[in-house]
């Protein structure tokens, strides 16, 4: 079990998007477990849907 507020690794084919409290940022979590923060939701979805070639 992960700490409160910390996203857990998921292998169920589901993308997760978490709001980062106190900011205007979103945390994208791919089903492969890779994570990245974004301000722009369009960039977030472009990154998620680029799996498996997320790029840094």
mmCIF file of the N, C-alpha and C atoms, coordinates in Angstrom:
data_MODEL
# 
_entry.id   MODEL 
# 
loop_
_atom_site.group_PDB 
_atom_site.id 
_atom_site.type_symbol 
_atom_site.label_atom_id 
_atom_site.label_alt_id 
_atom_site.label_comp_id 
_atom_site.label_asym_id 
_atom_site.label_entity_id 
_atom_site.label_seq_id 
_atom_site.pdbx_PDB_ins_code 
_atom_site.Cartn_x 
_atom_site.Cartn_y 
_atom_site.Cartn_z 
_atom_site.occupancy 
_atom_site.B_iso_or_equiv 
_atom_site.pdbx_formal_charge 
_atom_site.auth_seq_id 
_atom_site.auth_comp_id 
_atom_site.auth_asym_id 
_atom_site.auth_atom_id 
_atom_site.pdbx_PDB_model_num 
ATOM 1   N N  . UNK A 1 1  ? 0.844  -1.181 0.000   1.00 0.00 ? 1  UNK A N  1 
ATOM 2   C CA . UNK A 1 1  ? 0.000  0.000  0.000   1.00 0.00 ? 1  UNK A CA 1 
ATOM 3   C C  . UNK A 1 1  ? 0.883  1.236  0.000   1.00 0.00 ? 1  UNK A C  1 
ATOM 4   N N  . UNK A 1 2  ? 0.530  2.229  -0.777  1.00 0.00 ? 2  UNK A N  1 
ATOM 5   C CA . UNK A 1 2  ? 1.345  3.438  -0.868  1.00 0.00 ? 2  UNK A CA 1 
ATOM 6   C C  . UNK A 1 2  ? 0.897  4.463  0.176   1.00 0.00 ? 2  UNK A C  1 
ATOM 7   N N  . UNK A 1 3  ? 1.758  5.456  0.399   1.00 0.00 ? 3  UNK A N  1 
ATOM 8   C CA . UNK A 1 3  ? 1.449  6.527  1.350   1.00 0.00 ? 3  UNK A CA 1 
ATOM 9   C C  . UNK A 1 3  ? 0.261  7.339  0.846   1.00 0.00 ? 3  UNK A C  1 
ATOM 10  N N  . UNK A 1 4  ? -0.429 7.974  1.749   1.00 0.00 ? 4  UNK A N  1 
ATOM 11  C CA . UNK A 1 4  ? -1.581 8.796  1.394   1.00 0.00 ? 4  UNK A CA 1 
ATOM 12  C C  . UNK A 1 4  ? -1.152 9.867  0.395   1.00 0.00 ? 4  UNK A C  1 
ATOM 13  N N  . UNK A 1 5  ? -1.871 9.975  -0.706  1.00 0.00 ? 5  UNK A N  1 
ATOM 14  C CA . UNK A 1 5  ? -1.572 10.978 -1.724  1.00 0.00 ? 5  UNK A CA 1 
ATOM 15  C C  . UNK A 1 5  ? -0.538 10.540 -2.743  1.00 0.00 ? 5  UNK A C  1 
ATOM 16  N N  . UNK A 1 6  ? 0.167  9.447  -2.466  1.00 0.00 ? 6  UNK A N  1 
ATOM 17  C CA . UNK A 1 6  ? 1.180  8.963  -3.398  1.00 0.00 ? 6  UNK A CA 1 
ATOM 18  C C  . UNK A 1 6  ? 0.543  7.954  -4.340  1.00 0.00 ? 6  UNK A C  1 
ATOM 19  N N  . UNK A 1 7  ? 0.661  8.162  -5.650  1.00 0.00 ? 7  UNK A N  1 
ATOM 20  C CA . UNK A 1 7  ? 0.065  7.213  -6.579  1.00 0.00 ? 7  UNK A CA 1 
ATOM 21  C C  . UNK A 1 7  ? 0.791  5.883  -6.540  1.00 0.00 ? 7  UNK A C  1 
ATOM 22  N N  . UNK A 1 8  ? 0.048  4.814  -6.634  1.00 0.00 ? 8  UNK A N  1 
ATOM 23  C CA . UNK A 1 8  ? 0.633  3.477  -6.638  1.00 0.00 ? 8  UNK A CA 1 
ATOM 24  C C  . UNK A 1 8  ? 0.897  3.031  -8.071  1.00 0.00 ? 8  UNK A C  1 
ATOM 25  N N  . UNK A 1 9  ? 1.867  2.172  -8.241  1.00 0.00 ? 9  UNK A N  1 
ATOM 26  C CA . UNK A 1 9  ? 2.142  1.589  -9.556  1.00 0.00 ? 9  UNK A CA 1 
ATOM 27  C C  . UNK A 1 9  ? 0.931  0.767  -9.967  1.00 0.00 ? 9  UNK A C  1 
ATOM 28  N N  . UNK A 1 10 ? 0.528  0.923  -11.207 1.00 0.00 ? 10 UNK A N  1 
ATOM 29  C CA . UNK A 1 10 ? -0.632 0.194  -11.705 1.00 0.00 ? 10 UNK A CA 1 
ATOM 30  C C  . UNK A 1 10 ? -0.240 -0.567 -12.963 1.00 0.00 ? 10 UNK A C  1 
ATOM 31  N N  . UNK A 1 11 ? -0.731 -1.777 -13.093 1.00 0.00 ? 11 UNK A N  1 
ATOM 32  C CA . UNK A 1 11 ? -0.475 -2.593 -14.278 1.00 0.00 ? 11 UNK A CA 1 
ATOM 33  C C  . UNK A 1 11 ? -1.779 -3.058 -14.893 1.00 0.00 ? 11 UNK A C  1 
ATOM 34  N N  . UNK A 1 12 ? -2.832 -2.282 -14.718 1.00 0.00 ? 12 UNK A N  1 
ATOM 35  C CA . UNK A 1 12 ? -4.149 -2.705 -15.168 1.00 0.00 ? 12 UNK A CA 1 
ATOM 36  C C  . UNK A 1 12 ? -4.584 -2.057 -16.481 1.00 0.00 ? 12 UNK A C  1 
ATOM 37  N N  . UNK A 1 13 ? -3.662 -1.383 -17.178 1.00 0.00 ? 13 UNK A N  1 
ATOM 38  C CA . UNK A 1 13 ? -4.006 -0.737 -18.435 1.00 0.00 ? 13 UNK A CA 1 
ATOM 39  C C  . UNK A 1 13 ? -4.775 0.554  -18.267 1.00 0.00 ? 13 UNK A C  1 
ATOM 40  N N  . UNK A 1 14 ? -4.786 1.095  -17.058 1.00 0.00 ? 14 UNK A N  1 
ATOM 41  C CA . UNK A 1 14 ? -5.543 2.317  -16.768 1.00 0.00 ? 14 UNK A CA 1 
ATOM 42  C C  . UNK A 1 14 ? -4.573 3.470  -16.572 1.00 0.00 ? 14 UNK A C  1 
ATOM 43  N N  . UNK A 1 15 ? -4.869 4.582  -17.219 1.00 0.00 ? 15 UNK A N  1 
ATOM 44  C CA . UNK A 1 15 ? -4.108 5.798  -16.995 1.00 0.00 ? 15 UNK A CA 1 
ATOM 45  C C  . UNK A 1 15 ? -4.714 6.511  -15.799 1.00 0.00 ? 15 UNK A C  1 
ATOM 46  N N  . UNK A 1 16 ? -3.886 7.149  -14.978 1.00 0.00 ? 16 UNK A N  1 
ATOM 47  C CA . UNK A 1 16 ? -4.384 7.891  -13.825 1.00 0.00 ? 16 UNK A CA 1 
ATOM 48  C C  . UNK A 1 16 ? -3.857 9.321  -13.896 1.00 0.00 ? 16 UNK A C  1 
ATOM 49  N N  . UNK A 1 17 ? -4.700 10.254 -13.504 1.00 0.00 ? 17 UNK A N  1 
ATOM 50  C CA . UNK A 1 17 ? -4.313 11.659 -13.460 1.00 0.00 ? 17 UNK A CA 1 
ATOM 51  C C  . UNK A 1 17 ? -4.683 12.183 -12.090 1.00 0.00 ? 17 UNK A C  1 
ATOM 52  N N  . UNK A 1 18 ? -3.677 12.722 -11.396 1.00 0.00 ? 18 UNK A N  1 
ATOM 53  C CA . UNK A 1 18 ? -3.880 13.247 -10.050 1.00 0.00 ? 18 UNK A CA 1 
ATOM 54  C C  . UNK A 1 18 ? -3.608 14.739 -10.057 1.00 0.00 ? 18 UNK A C  1 
ATOM 55  N N  . UNK A 1 19 ? -4.436 15.491 -9.373  1.00 0.00 ? 19 UNK A N  1 
ATOM 56  C CA . UNK A 1 19 ? -4.177 16.907 -9.156  1.00 0.00 ? 19 UNK A CA 1 
ATOM 57  C C  . UNK A 1 19 ? -3.138 17.014 -8.048  1.00 0.00 ? 19 UNK A C  1 
ATOM 58  N N  . UNK A 1 20 ? -2.137 17.867 -8.231  1.00 0.00 ? 20 UNK A N  1 
ATOM 59  C CA . UNK A 1 20 ? -1.116 18.096 -7.213  1.00 0.00 ? 20 UNK A CA 1 
ATOM 60  C C  . UNK A 1 20 ? -1.635 19.222 -6.325  1.00 0.00 ? 20 UNK A C  1 
ATOM 61  N N  . UNK A 1 21 ? -2.070 18.904 -5.094  1.00 0.00 ? 21 UNK A N  1 
ATOM 62  C CA . UNK A 1 21 ? -2.673 19.912 -4.207  1.00 0.00 ? 21 UNK A CA 1 
ATOM 63  C C  . UNK A 1 21 ? -1.783 21.141 -4.018  1.00 0.00 ? 21 UNK A C  1 
ATOM 64  N N  . UNK A 1 22 ? -2.419 22.295 -4.027  1.00 0.00 ? 22 UNK A N  1 
ATOM 65  C CA . UNK A 1 22 ? -1.703 23.547 -3.831  1.00 0.00 ? 22 UNK A CA 1 
ATOM 66  C C  . UNK A 1 22 ? -1.035 24.077 -5.080  1.00 0.00 ? 22 UNK A C  1 
ATOM 67  N N  . UNK A 1 23 ? -1.253 23.416 -6.219  1.00 0.00 ? 23 UNK A N  1 
ATOM 68  C CA . UNK A 1 23 ? -0.637 23.841 -7.481  1.00 0.00 ? 23 UNK A CA 1 
ATOM 69  C C  . UNK A 1 23 ? -1.678 23.799 -8.592  1.00 0.00 ? 23 UNK A C  1 
ATOM 70  N N  . UNK A 1 24 ? -1.262 24.229 -9.774  1.00 0.00 ? 24 UNK A N  1 
ATOM 71  C CA . UNK A 1 24 ? -2.083 24.095 -10.978 1.00 0.00 ? 24 UNK A CA 1 
ATOM 72  C C  . UNK A 1 24 ? -1.567 22.945 -11.834 1.00 0.00 ? 24 UNK A C  1 
ATOM 73  N N  . UNK A 1 25 ? -0.849 22.031 -11.219 1.00 0.00 ? 25 UNK A N  1 
ATOM 74  C CA . UNK A 1 25 ? -0.209 20.950 -11.951 1.00 0.00 ? 25 UNK A CA 1 
ATOM 75  C C  . UNK A 1 25 ? -0.987 19.648 -11.813 1.00 0.00 ? 25 UNK A C  1 
ATOM 76  N N  . UNK A 1 26 ? -0.827 18.790 -12.826 1.00 0.00 ? 26 UNK A N  1 
ATOM 77  C CA . UNK A 1 26 ? -1.429 17.465 -12.833 1.00 0.00 ? 26 UNK A CA 1 
ATOM 78  C C  . UNK A 1 26 ? -0.330 16.420 -12.925 1.00 0.00 ? 26 UNK A C  1 
ATOM 79  N N  . UNK A 1 27 ? -0.481 15.333 -12.204 1.00 0.00 ? 27 UNK A N  1 
ATOM 80  C CA . UNK A 1 27 ? 0.466  14.225 -12.243 1.00 0.00 ? 27 UNK A CA 1 
ATOM 81  C C  . UNK A 1 27 ? -0.143 13.110 -13.070 1.00 0.00 ? 27 UNK A C  1 
ATOM 82  N N  . UNK A 1 28 ? 0.502  12.786 -14.176 1.00 0.00 ? 28 UNK A N  1 
ATOM 83  C CA . UNK A 1 28 ? 0.053  11.696 -15.042 1.00 0.00 ? 28 UNK A CA 1 
ATOM 84  C C  . UNK A 1 28 ? 0.783  10.435 -14.626 1.00 0.00 ? 28 UNK A C  1 
ATOM 85  N N  . UNK A 1 29 ? 0.036  9.340  -14.504 1.00 0.00 ? 29 UNK A N  1 
ATOM 86  C CA . UNK A 1 29 ? 0.614  8.041  -14.166 1.00 0.00 ? 29 UNK A CA 1 
ATOM 87  C C  . UNK A 1 29 ? 0.178  7.061  -15.240 1.00 0.00 ? 29 UNK A C  1 
ATOM 88  N N  . UNK A 1 30 ? 1.144  6.595  -16.012 1.00 0.00 ? 30 UNK A N  1 
ATOM 89  C CA . UNK A 1 30 ? 0.862  5.621  -17.056 1.00 0.00 ? 30 UNK A CA 1 
ATOM 90  C C  . UNK A 1 30 ? 0.673  4.246  -16.415 1.00 0.00 ? 30 UNK A C  1 
ATOM 91  N N  . UNK A 1 31 ? -0.017 3.362  -17.108 1.00 0.00 ? 31 UNK A N  1 
ATOM 92  C CA . UNK A 1 31 ? -0.203 2.019  -16.576 1.00 0.00 ? 31 UNK A CA 1 
ATOM 93  C C  . UNK A 1 31 ? 1.110  1.264  -16.437 1.00 0.00 ? 31 UNK A C  1 
ATOM 94  N N  . UNK A 1 32 ? 2.182  1.734  -17.091 1.00 0.00 ? 32 UNK A N  1 
ATOM 95  C CA . UNK A 1 32 ? 3.488  1.090  -16.962 1.00 0.00 ? 32 UNK A CA 1 
ATOM 96  C C  . UNK A 1 32 ? 4.209  1.536  -15.687 1.00 0.00 ? 32 UNK A C  1 
ATOM 97  N N  . UNK A 1 33 ? 3.659  2.550  -15.009 1.00 0.00 ? 33 UNK A N  1 
ATOM 98  C CA . UNK A 1 33 ? 4.257  3.021  -13.758 1.00 0.00 ? 33 UNK A CA 1 
ATOM 99  C C  . UNK A 1 33 ? 5.042  4.305  -13.898 1.00 0.00 ? 33 UNK A C  1 
ATOM 100 N N  . UNK A 1 34 ? 5.324  4.734  -15.136 1.00 0.00 ? 34 UNK A N  1 
ATOM 101 C CA . UNK A 1 34 ? 6.051  5.985  -15.340 1.00 0.00 ? 34 UNK A CA 1 
ATOM 102 C C  . UNK A 1 34 ? 5.150  7.170  -14.988 1.00 0.00 ? 34 UNK A C  1 
ATOM 103 N N  . UNK A 1 35 ? 5.741  8.199  -14.363 1.00 0.00 ? 35 UNK A N  1 
ATOM 104 C CA . UNK A 1 35 ? 4.991  9.372  -13.913 1.00 0.00 ? 35 UNK A CA 1 
ATOM 105 C C  . UNK A 1 35 ? 5.642  10.649 -14.423 1.00 0.00 ? 35 UNK A C  1 
ATOM 106 N N  . UNK A 1 36 ? 4.807  11.691 -14.608 1.00 0.00 ? 36 UNK A N  1 
ATOM 107 C CA . UNK A 1 36 ? 5.325  13.006 -15.003 1.00 0.00 ? 36 UNK A CA 1 
ATOM 108 C C  . UNK A 1 36 ? 4.285  14.065 -14.678 1.00 0.00 ? 36 UNK A C  1 
ATOM 109 N N  . UNK A 1 37 ? 4.749  15.247 -14.245 1.00 0.00 ? 37 UNK A N  1 
ATOM 110 C CA . UNK A 1 37 ? 3.849  16.361 -13.937 1.00 0.00 ? 37 UNK A CA 1 
ATOM 111 C C  . UNK A 1 37 ? 3.707  17.282 -15.136 1.00 0.00 ? 37 UNK A C  1 
ATOM 112 N N  . UNK A 1 38 ? 2.498  17.853 -15.273 1.00 0.00 ? 38 UNK A N  1 
ATOM 113 C CA . UNK A 1 38 ? 2.182  18.753 -16.375 1.00 0.00 ? 38 UNK A CA 1 
ATOM 114 C C  . UNK A 1 38 ? 1.336  19.913 -15.880 1.00 0.00 ? 38 UNK A C  1 
ATOM 115 N N  . UNK A 1 39 ? 1.424  21.033 -16.585 1.00 0.00 ? 39 UNK A N  1 
ATOM 116 C CA . UNK A 1 39 ? 0.506  22.153 -16.382 1.00 0.00 ? 39 UNK A CA 1 
ATOM 117 C C  . UNK A 1 39 ? -0.582 22.133 -17.450 1.00 0.00 ? 39 UNK A C  1 
ATOM 118 N N  . UNK A 1 40 ? -0.243 21.651 -18.631 1.00 0.00 ? 40 UNK A N  1 
ATOM 119 C CA . UNK A 1 40 ? -1.160 21.651 -19.773 1.00 0.00 ? 40 UNK A CA 1 
ATOM 120 C C  . UNK A 1 40 ? -1.778 20.260 -19.947 1.00 0.00 ? 40 UNK A C  1 
ATOM 121 N N  . UNK A 1 41 ? -3.114 20.142 -19.822 1.00 0.00 ? 41 UNK A N  1 
ATOM 122 C CA . UNK A 1 41 ? -3.744 18.828 -19.967 1.00 0.00 ? 41 UNK A CA 1 
ATOM 123 C C  . UNK A 1 41 ? -3.573 18.208 -21.356 1.00 0.00 ? 41 UNK A C  1 
ATOM 124 N N  . UNK A 1 42 ? -3.442 19.031 -22.390 1.00 0.00 ? 42 UNK A N  1 
ATOM 125 C CA . UNK A 1 42 ? -3.239 18.482 -23.735 1.00 0.00 ? 42 UNK A CA 1 
ATOM 126 C C  . UNK A 1 42 ? -1.876 17.799 -23.811 1.00 0.00 ? 42 UNK A C  1 
ATOM 127 N N  . UNK A 1 43 ? -0.844 18.431 -23.291 1.00 0.00 ? 43 UNK A N  1 
ATOM 128 C CA . UNK A 1 43 ? 0.489  17.816 -23.258 1.00 0.00 ? 43 UNK A CA 1 
ATOM 129 C C  . UNK A 1 43 ? 0.467  16.542 -22.429 1.00 0.00 ? 43 UNK A C  1 
ATOM 130 N N  . UNK A 1 44 ? -0.274 16.562 -21.330 1.00 0.00 ? 44 UNK A N  1 
ATOM 131 C CA . UNK A 1 44 ? -0.390 15.385 -20.467 1.00 0.00 ? 44 UNK A CA 1 
ATOM 132 C C  . UNK A 1 44 ? -0.933 14.203 -21.266 1.00 0.00 ? 44 UNK A C  1 
ATOM 133 N N  . UNK A 1 45 ? -2.037 14.400 -21.982 1.00 0.00 ? 45 UNK A N  1 
ATOM 134 C CA . UNK A 1 45 ? -2.631 13.303 -22.745 1.00 0.00 ? 45 UNK A CA 1 
ATOM 135 C C  . UNK A 1 45 ? -1.757 12.876 -23.910 1.00 0.00 ? 45 UNK A C  1 
ATOM 136 N N  . UNK A 1 46 ? -1.095 13.827 -24.557 1.00 0.00 ? 46 UNK A N  1 
ATOM 137 C CA . UNK A 1 46 ? -0.153 13.454 -25.626 1.00 0.00 ? 46 UNK A CA 1 
ATOM 138 C C  . UNK A 1 46 ? 0.921  12.534 -25.080 1.00 0.00 ? 46 UNK A C  1 
ATOM 139 N N  . UNK A 1 47 ? 1.434  12.852 -23.901 1.00 0.00 ? 47 UNK A N  1 
ATOM 140 C CA . UNK A 1 47 ? 2.478  12.045 -23.272 1.00 0.00 ? 47 UNK A CA 1 
ATOM 141 C C  . UNK A 1 47 ? 1.941  10.657 -22.900 1.00 0.00 ? 47 UNK A C  1 
ATOM 142 N N  . UNK A 1 48 ? 0.776  10.614 -22.266 1.00 0.00 ? 48 UNK A N  1 
ATOM 143 C CA . UNK A 1 48 ? 0.211  9.325  -21.860 1.00 0.00 ? 48 UNK A CA 1 
ATOM 144 C C  . UNK A 1 48 ? -0.047 8.426  -23.067 1.00 0.00 ? 48 UNK A C  1 
ATOM 145 N N  . UNK A 1 49 ? -0.632 8.993  -24.111 1.00 0.00 ? 49 UNK A N  1 
ATOM 146 C CA . UNK A 1 49 ? -0.997 8.184  -25.263 1.00 0.00 ? 49 UNK A CA 1 
ATOM 147 C C  . UNK A 1 49 ? 0.195  7.802  -26.135 1.00 0.00 ? 49 UNK A C  1 
ATOM 148 N N  . UNK A 1 50 ? 1.365  8.357  -25.861 1.00 0.00 ? 50 UNK A N  1 
ATOM 149 C CA . UNK A 1 50 ? 2.574  8.014  -26.596 1.00 0.00 ? 50 UNK A CA 1 
ATOM 150 C C  . UNK A 1 50 ? 3.223  6.723  -26.075 1.00 0.00 ? 50 UNK A C  1 
ATOM 151 N N  . UNK A 1 51 ? 2.608  6.083  -25.077 1.00 0.00 ? 51 UNK A N  1 
ATOM 152 C CA . UNK A 1 51 ? 3.163  4.852  -24.514 1.00 0.00 ? 51 UNK A CA 1 
ATOM 153 C C  . UNK A 1 51 ? 3.400  3.848  -25.623 1.00 0.00 ? 51 UNK A C  1 
ATOM 154 N N  . UNK A 1 52 ? 4.502  3.156  -25.681 1.00 0.00 ? 52 UNK A N  1 
ATOM 155 C CA . UNK A 1 52 ? 5.561  3.055  -24.680 1.00 0.00 ? 52 UNK A CA 1 
ATOM 156 C C  . UNK A 1 52 ? 6.705  4.025  -24.896 1.00 0.00 ? 52 UNK A C  1 
ATOM 157 N N  . UNK A 1 53 ? 6.588  4.930  -25.833 1.00 0.00 ? 53 UNK A N  1 
ATOM 158 C CA . UNK A 1 53 ? 7.676  5.865  -26.129 1.00 0.00 ? 53 UNK A CA 1 
ATOM 159 C C  . UNK A 1 53 ? 7.401  7.226  -25.520 1.00 0.00 ? 53 UNK A C  1 
ATOM 160 N N  . UNK A 1 54 ? 7.353  7.296  -24.200 1.00 0.00 ? 54 UNK A N  1 
ATOM 161 C CA . UNK A 1 54 ? 7.034  8.538  -23.523 1.00 0.00 ? 54 UNK A CA 1 
ATOM 162 C C  . UNK A 1 54 ? 8.035  9.650  -23.814 1.00 0.00 ? 54 UNK A C  1 
ATOM 163 N N  . UNK A 1 55 ? 9.296  9.306  -23.792 1.00 0.00 ? 55 UNK A N  1 
ATOM 164 C CA . UNK A 1 55 ? 10.315 10.342 -23.939 1.00 0.00 ? 55 UNK A CA 1 
ATOM 165 C C  . UNK A 1 55 ? 10.346 11.221 -22.697 1.00 0.00 ? 55 UNK A C  1 
ATOM 166 N N  . UNK A 1 56 ? 11.472 11.789 -22.402 1.00 0.00 ? 56 UNK A N  1 
ATOM 167 C CA . UNK A 1 56 ? 11.611 12.559 -21.163 1.00 0.00 ? 56 UNK A CA 1 
ATOM 168 C C  . UNK A 1 56 ? 11.352 14.015 -21.339 1.00 0.00 ? 56 UNK A C  1 
# 
